[in-house]
Amino acid sequence: MLLEHDRIIFQFPNYWYSYPPLLKKWFDDVLERGWAFRGQHALEGKEFGVAISSGFTNEDYRFDGLHRHNLEQILAPFYATCNFIRGKTIPAFKSFEGELVTEEDYENIKILYKQYLNQEFPYHRKVY
């Protein structure tokens, strides 16, 4: 399926400042040497993104906030992995349960997520 699509989005909750263990295992099992890196780069140029959710608020993910790191810092291993396999990373889509209070909030986040999935993202340079 990875080869059939140009954009791959991993959707998961912030799990102890990382992605869930089964997703890490998936990376270990699927992104094999000789296929995804060092040899063939089967996923080169594909877009990789993250839709991450948290039970907190965006304010909690500041240096002076509860977590003392923002979500981009927390996602650094994901971005590094995508760079290593020569993928293109797109900005993360973030949702914060602490900011979803009304039904209207939930409806709005659904609309924003659909827009994110179809949005074009500019690329300024090759990183690898």
C-alpha positions in Angstrom: 0.0 0.0 0.0 2.9 2.4 0.7 4.0 2.1 -2.9 0.5 2.9 -4.2 0.1 6.2 -2.5 2.0 9.5 -2.6 0.9 10.7 0.8 1.0 8.6 4.0 -0.5 10.0 7.2 0.1 8.3 10.5 -2.7 9.1 13.0 -2.2 8.4 16.7 -2.4 10.0 20.1 0.6 11.4 21.8 1.8 8.3 23.8 4.2 9.2 26.5 6.0 11.7 24.3 6.2 9.4 21.3 4.2 7.3 19.0 2.6 4.1 20.3 4.9 1.0 20.6 3.1 -0.9 17.8 3.7 2.0 15.4 7.4 1.9 16.3 7.4 -1.9 15.7 5.7 -1.2 12.3 8.6 1.2 11.4 11.1 -1.5 12.5 9.4 -4.2 10.5 8.5 -2.4 7.3 11.3 0.1 6.8 13.9 -2.5 6.0 17.5 -1.9 5.0 17.9 -2.4 1.3 14.2 -1.5 0.6 13.6 1.8 2.5 17.2 2.8 2.9 20.8 1.9 2.0 20.2 0.4 -1.3 16.8 0.9 -2.7 14.9 3.9 -1.5 11.4 2.6 -2.3 9.6 5.5 -0.5 11.8 8.3 -1.8 9.8 11.5 -2.5 6.6 10.3 -0.8 4.9 12.7 1.6 4.7 11.6 5.3 2.6 13.3 7.8 1.3 12.9 11.3 -2.2 13.5 12.7 -1.5 13.6 16.5 -3.9 14.1 19.3 -3.4 15.0 22.9 -5.7 15.2 25.9 -4.2 18.5 26.8 -4.1 22.0 25.2 -1.7 23.6 22.8 -0.6 25.9 25.6 0.6 22.8 27.6 3.1 22.1 24.8 5.3 25.2 25.3 8.7 25.5 26.9 7.0 27.2 29.9 4.0 24.9 29.8 3.3 21.6 31.4 5.3 19.4 29.0 8.2 21.9 28.3 8.4 20.7 24.7 6.2 21.4 21.7 4.8 18.6 19.5 7.4 19.2 16.8 10.2 18.4 19.2 8.3 15.3 20.4 8.0 14.2 16.8 11.7 14.7 16.0 12.3 10.9 15.7 9.5 10.6 13.2 10.8 13.5 11.1 14.4 12.1 11.3 13.1 8.6 10.1 11.3 10.2 7.1 14.3 12.2 6.2 16.5 9.1 6.4 14.3 7.1 4.0 14.2 10.2 1.7 10.6 11.0 2.3 9.1 14.5 2.4 7.6 15.5 5.7 4.6 17.7 5.9 3.6 19.7 9.0 1.7 17.7 11.6 -2.0 18.1 12.1 -2.5 18.6 15.8 -5.7 18.3 17.8 -6.1 18.9 21.5 -8.9 17.4 23.5 -8.6 20.1 26.1 -9.7 22.6 23.3 -12.6 20.6 22.0 -15.5 21.6 24.2 -18.6 21.9 22.1 -20.1 19.9 19.3 -19.2 22.8 17.0 -15.5 22.4 18.1 -15.6 18.8 17.0 -17.3 19.6 13.7 -14.7 22.3 13.0 -11.7 20.0 13.7 -13.2 17.4 11.3 -13.4 20.1 8.6 -9.8 21.2 9.3 -8.6 17.6 9.2 -10.2 17.0 5.8 -8.6 20.2 4.5 -5.2 19.1 5.9 -5.4 15.8 4.1 -6.0 17.5 0.7 -3.7 20.5 1.2 -0.7 21.1 -1.0 2.6 21.7 0.9 5.5 23.5 -0.6 9.0 22.0 -0.4 12.0 24.3 -0.2 14.9 21.9 -0.3 16.1 18.3 -0.3 17.3 17.5 3.2 19.1 14.2 2.6 
